Amino acid sequence: MSISKALQLIKGESSHWINSNNLIQENFMWQDDYWAVSVSESGVWNVRKYIKNQVEHHSKKSFLEEIEELGFERFKDLPSTEVDGNVD
C-alpha cells in the first residue's frame, strides 16, 4: 500500500470516528498535507523514545528549530503557523 493511500484511509477513518462520536464541537478535518519519513530498524527504539517524550521535548525546542537542525531546508521559509500549528 502506498503512503498516500495509507494516510488517506487513516485520515478518513479517524475523522469519521471523531465526528461520529462528537469528540469536539466543530467538524474535525485533517489538513491536506502530510510528511512521511522512513526509519531504519536500528532507529526504531529512538523514534519510540522521541514520540513518548514529545510534549516535554517540544516545550524546550520548537518544531521549526528541530527541522532546521536536521537540515530539512524546504521547511525554513514556511510561516510559523504552517510549521508549528500556531494560530495568530
Backbone as CSV, one residue per row, in Angstrom:
resi,resn,N_x,N_y,N_z,CA_x,CA_y,CA_z,C_x,C_y,C_z
1,MET,0.850,-1.172,0.000,0.000,0.000,0.000,0.896,1.235,0.000
2,SER,0.549,2.193,-0.790,1.334,3.422,-0.844,1.124,4.256,0.427
3,ILE,2.079,5.120,0.712,1.962,6.014,1.871,0.735,6.904,1.715
4,SER,0.520,7.425,0.513,-0.627,8.321,0.310,-1.950,7.593,0.544
5,LYS,-2.057,6.340,0.118,-3.288,5.572,0.340,-3.477,5.270,1.825
6,ALA,-2.397,4.890,2.502,-2.483,4.606,3.939,-2.950,5.847,4.702
7,LEU,-2.371,6.998,4.377,-2.768,8.223,5.074,-4.182,8.639,4.724
8,GLN,-4.589,8.410,3.487,-5.970,8.704,3.104,-6.930,7.897,3.977
9,LEU,-6.645,6.614,4.167,-7.503,5.761,4.982,-7.473,6.162,6.458
10,ILE,-6.279,6.420,6.987,-6.147,6.816,8.393,-6.880,8.131,8.652
11,LYS,-6.651,9.117,7.787,-7.300,10.415,7.972,-8.821,10.293,7.842
12,GLY,-9.268,9.559,6.841,-10.706,9.414,6.616,-11.403,8.699,7.760
13,GLU,-10.854,7.559,8.173,-11.471,6.792,9.256,-11.426,7.535,10.581
14,SER,-10.287,8.175,10.875,-10.181,8.880,12.157,-11.086,10.105,12.177
15,SER,-11.187,10.840,11.078,-12.102,11.986,11.011,-13.546,11.530,11.220
16,HIS,-13.901,10.460,10.548,-15.264,9.927,10.677,-15.541,9.517,12.125
17,TRP,-14.603,8.834,12.760,-14.782,8.381,14.144,-14.898,9.563,15.102
18,ILE,-14.014,10.547,14.954,-14.053,11.732,15.828,-15.389,12.450,15.675
19,ASN,-15.826,12.650,14.435,-17.080,13.371,14.196,-18.303,12.550,14.597
20,SER,-18.282,11.247,14.381,-19.408,10.383,14.767,-19.579,10.314,16.279
21,ASN,-18.476,10.440,17.001,-18.522,10.364,18.457,-18.581,11.739,19.127
22,ASN,-18.739,12.784,18.301,-18.874,14.160,18.812,-17.796,14.494,19.843
23,LEU,-16.540,14.192,19.512,-15.445,14.434,20.439,-15.052,15.906,20.523
24,ILE,-15.397,16.667,19.513,-15.164,18.110,19.538,-16.420,18.803,19.015
25,GLN,-16.571,20.084,19.355,-17.791,20.795,18.979,-17.883,21.052,17.480
26,GLU,-16.768,21.427,16.870,-16.791,21.702,15.439,-16.494,20.429,14.648
27,ASN,-16.682,20.497,13.346,-16.407,19.362,12.473,-14.898,19.180,12.349
28,PHE,-14.393,18.000,12.673,-12.960,17.739,12.601,-12.548,17.425,11.174
29,MET,-11.452,18.062,10.730,-10.878,17.774,9.406,-9.362,17.835,9.519
30,TRP,-8.700,16.928,8.853,-7.242,16.949,8.783,-6.807,17.989,7.757
31,GLN,-5.576,18.500,7.899,-5.011,19.354,6.853,-4.753,18.497,5.617
32,ASP,-4.606,19.115,4.472,-4.403,18.380,3.223,-3.036,17.716,3.141
33,ASP,-2.025,18.369,3.688,-0.656,17.882,3.536,-0.273,16.871,4.605
34,TYR,0.782,16.128,4.329,1.376,15.237,5.306,2.860,15.132,5.009
35,TRP,3.574,14.595,5.951,5.015,14.442,5.794,5.373,13.059,6.292
36,ALA,6.001,12.258,5.483,6.368,10.897,5.860,7.887,10.751,5.823
37,VAL,8.413,10.057,6.808,9.845,9.822,6.909,10.050,8.348,7.219
38,SER,11.000,7.736,6.567,11.291,6.335,6.873,12.348,6.257,7.968
39,VAL,12.331,5.144,8.688,13.271,4.914,9.778,13.829,3.508,9.633
40,SER,15.146,3.394,9.759,15.745,2.062,9.691,15.387,1.288,10.951
41,GLU,15.474,-0.021,10.877,15.139,-0.854,12.029,15.983,-0.484,13.250
42,SER,17.229,-0.125,13.020,18.104,0.232,14.142,17.688,1.541,14.812
43,GLY,16.875,2.352,14.140,16.446,3.615,14.695,15.083,3.585,15.355
44,VAL,14.394,2.453,15.314,13.027,2.363,15.840,12.971,2.700,17.329
45,TRP,13.890,2.213,18.119,13.881,2.479,19.561,13.975,3.980,19.831
46,ASN,14.857,4.669,19.117,14.999,6.120,19.304,13.730,6.869,18.906
47,VAL,13.065,6.419,17.853,11.820,7.066,17.423,10.737,6.857,18.472
48,ARG,10.632,5.651,18.999,9.637,5.390,20.053,9.888,6.274,21.275
49,LYS,11.151,6.382,21.658,11.521,7.217,22.809,11.171,8.681,22.529
50,TYR,11.452,9.139,21.314,11.143,10.513,20.915,9.643,10.776,21.006
51,ILE,8.842,9.871,20.475,7.383,10.044,20.491,6.876,10.069,21.932
52,LYS,7.384,9.169,22.763,6.952,9.094,24.157,7.232,10.403,24.901
53,ASN,8.339,11.064,24.576,8.745,12.284,25.276,8.512,13.555,24.458
54,GLN,7.635,13.483,23.477,7.421,14.582,22.546,6.956,15.876,23.211
55,VAL,6.028,15.800,24.141,5.497,17.003,24.783,6.612,17.730,25.529
56,GLU,7.374,16.982,26.309,8.481,17.591,27.049,9.534,18.139,26.091
57,HIS,9.840,17.363,25.072,10.860,17.759,24.104,10.490,19.081,23.425
58,HIS,9.238,19.207,22.980,8.823,20.410,22.252,8.548,21.595,23.167
59,SER,8.559,21.381,24.463,8.453,22.527,25.357,9.795,23.257,25.430
60,LYS,10.862,22.597,24.986,12.205,23.185,25.007,12.652,23.679,23.633
61,LYS,12.113,23.083,22.589,12.546,23.404,21.227,11.342,23.321,20.298
62,SER,11.164,24.319,19.454,10.031,24.304,18.529,10.278,23.296,17.407
63,PHE,9.205,22.918,16.771,9.295,22.001,15.634,10.177,22.608,14.550
64,LEU,10.002,23.910,14.288,10.799,24.581,13.262,12.290,24.536,13.598
65,GLU,12.646,24.790,14.858,14.054,24.721,15.263,14.620,23.321,15.036
66,GLU,13.828,22.327,15.368,14.278,20.950,15.201,14.457,20.595,13.722
67,ILE,13.502,20.996,12.900,13.585,20.723,11.466,14.818,21.384,10.869
68,GLU,15.100,22.623,11.279,16.286,23.320,10.770,17.563,22.605,11.203
69,GLU,17.604,22.114,12.452,18.770,21.370,12.931,18.998,20.098,12.131
70,LEU,17.904,19.472,11.712,18.008,18.228,10.951,18.369,18.470,9.491
71,GLY,18.334,19.724,9.065,18.746,20.065,7.709,17.658,19.969,6.661
72,PHE,16.405,20.010,7.064,15.312,19.982,6.101,15.036,21.405,5.644
73,GLU,15.828,21.877,4.726,15.805,23.277,4.286,14.474,23.721,3.702
74,ARG,13.713,22.824,3.098,12.471,23.258,2.448,11.444,23.786,3.430
75,PHE,11.610,23.522,4.731,10.667,23.997,5.731,11.035,25.350,6.306
76,LYS,12.257,25.812,6.078,12.719,27.021,6.755,11.971,28.284,6.358
77,ASP,11.365,28.333,5.177,10.675,29.536,4.729,9.165,29.509,4.965
78,LEU,8.658,28.442,5.589,7.228,28.380,5.865,6.878,29.323,7.009
79,PRO,5.714,29.948,6.935,5.279,30.754,8.083,5.118,29.857,9.304
80,SER,5.320,30.401,10.492,5.266,29.587,11.712,3.916,28.913,11.898
81,THR,2.830,29.486,11.384,1.522,28.863,11.539,1.451,27.539,10.790
82,GLU,2.177,27.411,9.682,2.145,26.167,8.916,3.041,25.113,9.535
83,VAL,4.083,25.520,10.233,5.040,24.574,10.781,4.695,24.188,12.214
84,ASP,4.396,25.163,13.048,4.162,24.905,14.462,2.696,24.638,14.790
85,GLY,1.804,24.964,13.872,0.388,24.837,14.172,-0.148,25.995,14.993
86,ASN,0.657,27.057,15.126,0.216,28.224,15.887,-0.796,29.023,15.072
87,VAL,-1.752,29.567,15.746,-2.727,30.411,15.083,-2.681,31.787,15.707
88,ASP,-2.460,32.811,14.874,-2.387,34.192,15.391,-3.768,34.765,15.588
